[in-house]
Amino acid sequence: MPWRSTVVVTAFVLVGSQFAARGQEGERAALDPFARVLLLLAGALLLWRKRYPVAVVFGTAGAVMLYLGAGYPYGPVLLTVALACFSAIVAGHRWAAWAAMGTLWAGHALVAHWLYQWLPPSGDSAASWGEEIVVATWVVAIAAVSELFRIRREQWVRERAERAEAARRRADAERLRIAQELHDVLAHSISVINVQAGVGLALLDSDPEQARTALTTIKAQSKEALGEVRQVLDTLRAPGDAPRAPAPGLDRLPELVEQAASAGLTVDVEGAPPRLAPGTDLAAFRIVQEALTNVVRHSGSRHARVRLAHDADVLRLRVDDDGPATGADAGGSGNGLAGMRERAAALGGTIEAGPRPDGGFRVLAVLPLTASAEVEEDR
């Protein structure tokens, strides 16, 4: 309960009404115990203005109407109705607040222009309509200020919800990006490790030296994979910090070729990439990495071709193998292809992946270079 503010308002109303009574002595009825009970009641009702705003606004309006109808002095008692009206409108009970304020004004007009003859103080005359206009203006002003505050409060709540939703979307996008990075890193590395482990097991007895070479490749590949996974996870532990190592790009394409060769896949590279923005460079690298991983895992071909071509607007990456497919997931798993498409789509590019008429498989990525050029100009 808002008891502190209620105590302050009630004390102000009691003290202020005492001063108002002195200023209106002879014009209005003097304060008596009943008047003070009404003042205390109007103030005490404010304790429940947040829990029961409708009941409080009608209760304070009734207490004030009774106070004024008894001929007691005008004064800060009207503040209790204003505060109750404000709380009701902010809580969303607009019509209740307007009805209570309208009822108070109508009751005051009825007393001031008709019932005054039978109510104290004796000898009182009818109030002027100018006075009623002032009272009506006061009522409308209180309600209007409350409405403005309510609108601003709703806007603030809506903006806060939108900011929270935007933050959730950014967090979801970041989780998706990290999931894609981990998938690409682990899928490629584990594929190479799987192939080399098979080679090592097959040659363990007949050719120990070759088996040792396979184990050495497994060790190097797993170390590299752990380093990349650690780099990705560092962004979770310290979001917003600069990465400790640069993100991979097409400048590491020779490493991919070497890793593919260790898995028994010969890769021919044709063309050279232009200077790329970091995001485009990373996406291009991961697309080629995923495409070569799929060749190792799902194709019977031991030969693949990577072709890089570009003009002023786009970079084209094409990865071909000669097949045939060795399983139901020809060309790659759904997650891998979906990840490639999401990376390309995030940059405004496209991915086409599917079997070739001659039995092989092709991945064709088209990535725009506009963002790359803008980044280079900013530098």
Contacts in CASP RR format, 6 or more apart in sequence:
PFRMAT RR
TARGET T0000
AUTHOR 0000-0000-0000
METHOD contacts of the structure
MODEL  1
MPWRSTVVVTAFVLVGSQFAARGQEGERAALDPFARVLLLLAGALLLWRK
RYPVAVVFGTAGAVMLYLGAGYPYGPVLLTVALACFSAIVAGHRWAAWAA
MGTLWAGHALVAHWLYQWLPPSGDSAASWGEEIVVATWVVAIAAVSELFR
IRREQWVRERAERAEAARRRADAERLRIAQELHDVLAHSISVINVQAGVG
LALLDSDPEQARTALTTIKAQSKEALGEVRQVLDTLRAPGDAPRAPAPGL
DRLPELVEQAASAGLTVDVEGAPPRLAPGTDLAAFRIVQEALTNVVRHSG
SRHARVRLAHDADVLRLRVDDDGPATGADAGGSGNGLAGMRERAAALGGT
IEAGPRPDGGFRVLAVLPLTASAEVEEDR
1 47 0 8 1.000
1 48 0 8 1.000
1 50 0 8 1.000
1 51 0 8 1.000
2 46 0 8 1.000
2 47 0 8 1.000
2 49 0 8 1.000
2 50 0 8 1.000
3 47 0 8 1.000
5 46 0 8 1.000
6 43 0 8 1.000
6 44 0 8 1.000
6 46 0 8 1.000
6 47 0 8 1.000
9 43 0 8 1.000
9 46 0 8 1.000
9 79 0 8 1.000
9 80 0 8 1.000
9 83 0 8 1.000
10 39 0 8 1.000
10 40 0 8 1.000
10 43 0 8 1.000
10 44 0 8 1.000
10 46 0 8 1.000
12 76 0 8 1.000
12 79 0 8 1.000
13 39 0 8 1.000
13 42 0 8 1.000
13 43 0 8 1.000
13 76 0 8 1.000
13 77 0 8 1.000
13 79 0 8 1.000
13 80 0 8 1.000
14 36 0 8 1.000
14 39 0 8 1.000
14 40 0 8 1.000
16 75 0 8 1.000
16 76 0 8 1.000
17 31 0 8 1.000
17 35 0 8 1.000
17 39 0 8 1.000
17 72 0 8 1.000
17 73 0 8 1.000
17 75 0 8 1.000
17 76 0 8 1.000
17 77 0 8 1.000
18 31 0 8 1.000
20 73 0 8 1.000
20 74 0 8 1.000
20 75 0 8 1.000
20 76 0 8 1.000
21 28 0 8 1.000
21 30 0 8 1.000
21 31 0 8 1.000
21 72 0 8 1.000
21 73 0 8 1.000
23 73 0 8 1.000
24 73 0 8 1.000
24 74 0 8 1.000
26 121 0 8 1.000
27 73 0 8 1.000
27 121 0 8 1.000
28 71 0 8 1.000
28 72 0 8 1.000
28 73 0 8 1.000
28 74 0 8 1.000
28 121 0 8 1.000
29 35 0 8 1.000
29 70 0 8 1.000
29 71 0 8 1.000
29 72 0 8 1.000
29 73 0 8 1.000
29 120 0 8 1.000
29 121 0 8 1.000
31 72 0 8 1.000
31 73 0 8 1.000
34 70 0 8 1.000
35 67 0 8 1.000
35 70 0 8 1.000
35 72 0 8 1.000
38 63 0 8 1.000
38 64 0 8 1.000
38 66 0 8 1.000
38 67 0 8 1.000
38 70 0 8 1.000
38 72 0 8 1.000
38 77 0 8 1.000
39 67 0 8 1.000
39 77 0 8 1.000
41 63 0 8 1.000
42 59 0 8 1.000
42 60 0 8 1.000
42 63 0 8 1.000
42 64 0 8 1.000
42 67 0 8 1.000
42 77 0 8 1.000
42 80 0 8 1.000
42 81 0 8 1.000
43 60 0 8 1.000
43 80 0 8 1.000
45 56 0 8 1.000
45 59 0 8 1.000
45 60 0 8 1.000
45 63 0 8 1.000
45 80 0 8 1.000
45 84 0 8 1.000
46 56 0 8 1.000
46 60 0 8 1.000
46 80 0 8 1.000
46 83 0 8 1.000
46 84 0 8 1.000
46 87 0 8 1.000
48 55 0 8 1.000
48 56 0 8 1.000
49 56 0 8 1.000
49 57 0 8 1.000
49 83 0 8 1.000
49 84 0 8 1.000
49 87 0 8 1.000
49 88 0 8 1.000
50 87 0 8 1.000
50 91 0 8 1.000
53 84 0 8 1.000
53 87 0 8 1.000
53 88 0 8 1.000
53 91 0 8 1.000
53 92 0 8 1.000
53 93 0 8 1.000
53 96 0 8 1.000
53 97 0 8 1.000
54 88 0 8 1.000
54 93 0 8 1.000
54 96 0 8 1.000
56 84 0 8 1.000
56 87 0 8 1.000
56 88 0 8 1.000
57 81 0 8 1.000
57 84 0 8 1.000
57 85 0 8 1.000
57 87 0 8 1.000
57 88 0 8 1.000
57 93 0 8 1.000
57 96 0 8 1.000
57 97 0 8 1.000
57 100 0 8 1.000
58 96 0 8 1.000
58 99 0 8 1.000
58 100 0 8 1.000
58 103 0 8 1.000
59 84 0 8 1.000
59 100 0 8 1.000
60 80 0 8 1.000
60 81 0 8 1.000
60 84 0 8 1.000
60 100 0 8 1.000
61 81 0 8 1.000
61 84 0 8 1.000
61 100 0 8 1.000
61 101 0 8 1.000
61 103 0 8 1.000
61 104 0 8 1.000
62 103 0 8 1.000
62 104 0 8 1.000
63 80 0 8 1.000
64 77 0 8 1.000
64 78 0 8 1.000
64 80 0 8 1.000
64 81 0 8 1.000
64 104 0 8 1.000
65 103 0 8 1.000
65 104 0 8 1.000
65 107 0 8 1.000
65 108 0 8 1.000
67 77 0 8 1.000
68 74 0 8 1.000
68 108 0 8 1.000
68 111 0 8 1.000
69 108 0 8 1.000
69 111 0 8 1.000
69 115 0 8 1.000
69 119 0 8 1.000
70 119 0 8 1.000
70 120 0 8 1.000
71 119 0 8 1.000
71 120 0 8 1.000
71 121 0 8 1.000
71 124 0 8 1.000
78 138 0 8 1.000
81 100 0 8 1.000
81 101 0 8 1.000
81 104 0 8 1.000
81 142 0 8 1.000
82 142 0 8 1.000
84 97 0 8 1.000
84 100 0 8 1.000
85 97 0 8 1.000
85 100 0 8 1.000
85 101 0 8 1.000
85 142 0 8 1.000
85 143 0 8 1.000
85 146 0 8 1.000
86 142 0 8 1.000
86 145 0 8 1.000
86 146 0 8 1.000
86 149 0 8 1.000
88 94 0 8 1.000
88 96 0 8 1.000
88 97 0 8 1.000
88 100 0 8 1.000
88 146 0 8 1.000
89 97 0 8 1.000
89 143 0 8 1.000
89 146 0 8 1.000
89 147 0 8 1.000
89 149 0 8 1.000
89 150 0 8 1.000
90 146 0 8 1.000
90 149 0 8 1.000
90 150 0 8 1.000
90 153 0 8 1.000
92 150 0 8 1.000
94 147 0 8 1.000
94 150 0 8 1.000
97 143 0 8 1.000
97 146 0 8 1.000
98 143 0 8 1.000
101 139 0 8 1.000
101 142 0 8 1.000
101 143 0 8 1.000
102 139 0 8 1.000
104 139 0 8 1.000
105 132 0 8 1.000
105 135 0 8 1.000
105 136 0 8 1.000
105 139 0 8 1.000
108 132 0 8 1.000
108 135 0 8 1.000
109 132 0 8 1.000
109 135 0 8 1.000
111 119 0 8 1.000
112 126 0 8 1.000
112 127 0 8 1.000
112 131 0 8 1.000
112 132 0 8 1.000
113 126 0 8 1.000
113 127 0 8 1.000
113 132 0 8 1.000
116 124 0 8 1.000
116 125 0 8 1.000
116 126 0 8 1.000
116 127 0 8 1.000
174 235 0 8 1.000
174 239 0 8 1.000
176 342 0 8 1.000
178 232 0 8 1.000
178 233 0 8 1.000
178 235 0 8 1.000
178 236 0 8 1.000
180 286 0 8 1.000
180 339 0 8 1.000
180 342 0 8 1.000
180 343 0 8 1.000
181 228 0 8 1.000
181 232 0 8 1.000
181 286 0 8 1.000
182 229 0 8 1.000
182 232 0 8 1.000
183 335 0 8 1.000
183 336 0 8 1.000
183 339 0 8 1.000
184 286 0 8 1.000
184 289 0 8 1.000
184 290 0 8 1.000
184 293 0 8 1.000
184 336 0 8 1.000
185 225 0 8 1.000
185 228 0 8 1.000
185 229 0 8 1.000
185 232 0 8 1.000
186 225 0 8 1.000
186 229 0 8 1.000
187 290 0 8 1.000
187 293 0 8 1.000
187 297 0 8 1.000
187 336 0 8 1.000
188 259 0 8 1.000
188 289 0 8 1.000
188 290 0 8 1.000
188 292 0 8 1.000
188 293 0 8 1.000
189 221 0 8 1.000
189 222 0 8 1.000
189 224 0 8 1.000
189 225 0 8 1.000
189 228 0 8 1.000
190 225 0 8 1.000
191 263 0 8 1.000
191 293 0 8 1.000
191 296 0 8 1.000
191 297 0 8 1.000
192 217 0 8 1.000
192 221 0 8 1.000
192 259 0 8 1.000
192 260 0 8 1.000
192 262 0 8 1.000
192 263 0 8 1.000
192 296 0 8 1.000
193 218 0 8 1.000
193 221 0 8 1.000
193 222 0 8 1.000
195 263 0 8 1.000
195 264 0 8 1.000
195 296 0 8 1.000
196 214 0 8 1.000
196 215 0 8 1.000
196 217 0 8 1.000
196 218 0 8 1.000
196 221 0 8 1.000
196 262 0 8 1.000
196 263 0 8 1.000
197 214 0 8 1.000
197 218 0 8 1.000
198 214 0 8 1.000
199 210 0 8 1.000
199 211 0 8 1.000
199 214 0 8 1.000
200 210 0 8 1.000
200 211 0 8 1.000
200 214 0 8 1.000
200 215 0 8 1.000
201 211 0 8 1.000
203 210 0 8 1.000
203 211 0 8 1.000
203 214 0 8 1.000
204 211 0 8 1.000
217 262 0 8 1.000
221 259 0 8 1.000
221 262 0 8 1.000
228 248 0 8 1.000
231 243 0 8 1.000
231 244 0 8 1.000
231 245 0 8 1.000
234 241 0 8 1.000
234 243 0 8 1.000
234 244 0 8 1.000
235 241 0 8 1.000
235 243 0 8 1.000
246 278 0 8 1.000
247 278 0 8 1.000
247 279 0 8 1.000
247 281 0 8 1.000
247 282 0 8 1.000
248 282 0 8 1.000
248 285 0 8 1.000
248 286 0 8 1.000
249 276 0 8 1.000
249 281 0 8 1.000
249 282 0 8 1.000
249 284 0 8 1.000
249 285 0 8 1.000
250 273 0 8 1.000
250 276 0 8 1.000
250 281 0 8 1.000
250 284 0 8 1.000
250 285 0 8 1.000
250 288 0 8 1.000
250 308 0 8 1.000
251 281 0 8 1.000
252 285 0 8 1.000
253 269 0 8 1.000
253 285 0 8 1.000
253 288 0 8 1.000
253 306 0 8 1.000
256 267 0 8 1.000
256 285 0 8 1.000
256 288 0 8 1.000
256 289 0 8 1.000
256 292 0 8 1.000
257 267 0 8 1.000
257 269 0 8 1.000
260 266 0 8 1.000
260 267 0 8 1.000
260 292 0 8 1.000
260 295 0 8 1.000
260 296 0 8 1.000
260 304 0 8 1.000
261 267 0 8 1.000
263 296 0 8 1.000
264 296 0 8 1.000
264 302 0 8 1.000
265 292 0 8 1.000
265 295 0 8 1.000
265 296 0 8 1.000
265 302 0 8 1.000
265 303 0 8 1.000
265 304 0 8 1.000
266 302 0 8 1.000
266 303 0 8 1.000
266 304 0 8 1.000
267 292 0 8 1.000
267 303 0 8 1.000
267 304 0 8 1.000
267 305 0 8 1.000
267 306 0 8 1.000
268 303 0 8 1.000
268 304 0 8 1.000
268 305 0 8 1.000
268 306 0 8 1.000
269 305 0 8 1.000
269 306 0 8 1.000
269 307 0 8 1.000
269 308 0 8 1.000
270 305 0 8 1.000
270 306 0 8 1.000
270 307 0 8 1.000
270 308 0 8 1.000
271 307 0 8 1.000
271 308 0 8 1.000
271 309 0 8 1.000
272 308 0 8 1.000
273 281 0 8 1.000
273 284 0 8 1.000
273 308 0 8 1.000
273 310 0 8 1.000
273 315 0 8 1.000
274 310 0 8 1.000
274 315 0 8 1.000
274 369 0 8 1.000
274 372 0 8 1.000
275 372 0 8 1.000
275 376 0 8 1.000
276 284 0 8 1.000
276 315 0 8 1.000
276 369 0 8 1.000
276 372 0 8 1.000
277 371 0 8 1.000
277 372 0 8 1.000
277 374 0 8 1.000
277 375 0 8 1.000
277 376 0 8 1.000
278 375 0 8 1.000
279 347 0 8 1.000
279 371 0 8 1.000
280 315 0 8 1.000
280 347 0 8 1.000
280 367 0 8 1.000
280 368 0 8 1.000
280 369 0 8 1.000
280 371 0 8 1.000
280 372 0 8 1.000
283 343 0 8 1.000
283 344 0 8 1.000
283 346 0 8 1.000
283 347 0 8 1.000
283 367 0 8 1.000
284 315 0 8 1.000
284 317 0 8 1.000
284 365 0 8 1.000
284 367 0 8 1.000
286 340 0 8 1.000
286 343 0 8 1.000
287 317 0 8 1.000
287 340 0 8 1.000
287 343 0 8 1.000
287 344 0 8 1.000
287 351 0 8 1.000
287 363 0 8 1.000
287 365 0 8 1.000
288 306 0 8 1.000
288 317 0 8 1.000
288 319 0 8 1.000
290 336 0 8 1.000
290 339 0 8 1.000
290 340 0 8 1.000
291 304 0 8 1.000
291 306 0 8 1.000
291 319 0 8 1.000
291 340 0 8 1.000
291 363 0 8 1.000
292 304 0 8 1.000
292 306 0 8 1.000
292 319 0 8 1.000
294 331 0 8 1.000
294 332 0 8 1.000
294 333 0 8 1.000
294 336 0 8 1.000
294 361 0 8 1.000
294 363 0 8 1.000
295 301 0 8 1.000
295 304 0 8 1.000
295 319 0 8 1.000
295 321 0 8 1.000
295 331 0 8 1.000
295 361 0 8 1.000
297 329 0 8 1.000
297 332 0 8 1.000
298 325 0 8 1.000
298 326 0 8 1.000
298 327 0 8 1.000
298 329 0 8 1.000
298 330 0 8 1.000
298 331 0 8 1.000
298 332 0 8 1.000
299 321 0 8 1.000
299 322 0 8 1.000
299 323 0 8 1.000
299 324 0 8 1.000
299 325 0 8 1.000
299 326 0 8 1.000
299 330 0 8 1.000
299 331 0 8 1.000
299 360 0 8 1.000
299 361 0 8 1.000
300 321 0 8 1.000
300 323 0 8 1.000
300 324 0 8 1.000
300 325 0 8 1.000
300 326 0 8 1.000
301 321 0 8 1.000
301 322 0 8 1.000
301 323 0 8 1.000
301 324 0 8 1.000
301 360 0 8 1.000
303 321 0 8 1.000
303 322 0 8 1.000
304 319 0 8 1.000
304 320 0 8 1.000
304 321 0 8 1.000
305 318 0 8 1.000
305 319 0 8 1.000
305 320 0 8 1.000
305 321 0 8 1.000
306 317 0 8 1.000
306 318 0 8 1.000
306 319 0 8 1.000
307 316 0 8 1.000
307 317 0 8 1.000
307 318 0 8 1.000
307 319 0 8 1.000
307 320 0 8 1.000
308 315 0 8 1.000
308 316 0 8 1.000
308 317 0 8 1.000
309 315 0 8 1.000
309 316 0 8 1.000
309 318 0 8 1.000
310 316 0 8 1.000
310 369 0 8 1.000
312 369 0 8 1.000
313 368 0 8 1.000
313 369 0 8 1.000
313 370 0 8 1.000
314 349 0 8 1.000
314 366 0 8 1.000
314 367 0 8 1.000
314 368 0 8 1.000
314 369 0 8 1.000
315 365 0 8 1.000
315 366 0 8 1.000
315 367 0 8 1.000
315 368 0 8 1.000
315 369 0 8 1.000
316 364 0 8 1.000
316 365 0 8 1.000
316 366 0 8 1.000
316 367 0 8 1.000
317 363 0 8 1.000
317 364 0 8 1.000
317 365 0 8 1.000
317 367 0 8 1.000
318 362 0 8 1.000
318 363 0 8 1.000
318 364 0 8 1.000
318 365 0 8 1.000
319 362 0 8 1.000
319 363 0 8 1.000
320 356 0 8 1.000
320 360 0 8 1.000
320 361 0 8 1.000
320 362 0 8 1.000
321 360 0 8 1.000
321 361 0 8 1.000
322 358 0 8 1.000
322 359 0 8 1.000
322 360 0 8 1.000
323 359 0 8 1.000
323 360 0 8 1.000
323 361 0 8 1.000
324 359 0 8 1.000
324 360 0 8 1.000
325 331 0 8 1.000
325 355 0 8 1.000
325 360 0 8 1.000
325 361 0 8 1.000
330 355 0 8 1.000
330 361 0 8 1.000
331 337 0 8 1.000
331 353 0 8 1.000
331 354 0 8 1.000
331 355 0 8 1.000
331 361 0 8 1.000
337 351 0 8 1.000
337 353 0 8 1.000
340 351 0 8 1.000
340 353 0 8 1.000
340 363 0 8 1.000
340 365 0 8 1.000
341 350 0 8 1.000
341 351 0 8 1.000
344 350 0 8 1.000
344 351 0 8 1.000
344 365 0 8 1.000
344 366 0 8 1.000
344 367 0 8 1.000
347 367 0 8 1.000
347 368 0 8 1.000
347 371 0 8 1.000
348 367 0 8 1.000
348 368 0 8 1.000
349 365 0 8 1.000
349 366 0 8 1.000
349 367 0 8 1.000
349 368 0 8 1.000
350 365 0 8 1.000
350 366 0 8 1.000
351 363 0 8 1.000
351 364 0 8 1.000
351 365 0 8 1.000
351 366 0 8 1.000
352 362 0 8 1.000
352 363 0 8 1.000
352 364 0 8 1.000
352 365 0 8 1.000
353 361 0 8 1.000
353 362 0 8 1.000
353 363 0 8 1.000
353 364 0 8 1.000
354 361 0 8 1.000
354 362 0 8 1.000
354 363 0 8 1.000
355 361 0 8 1.000
355 362 0 8 1.000
356 362 0 8 1.000
END
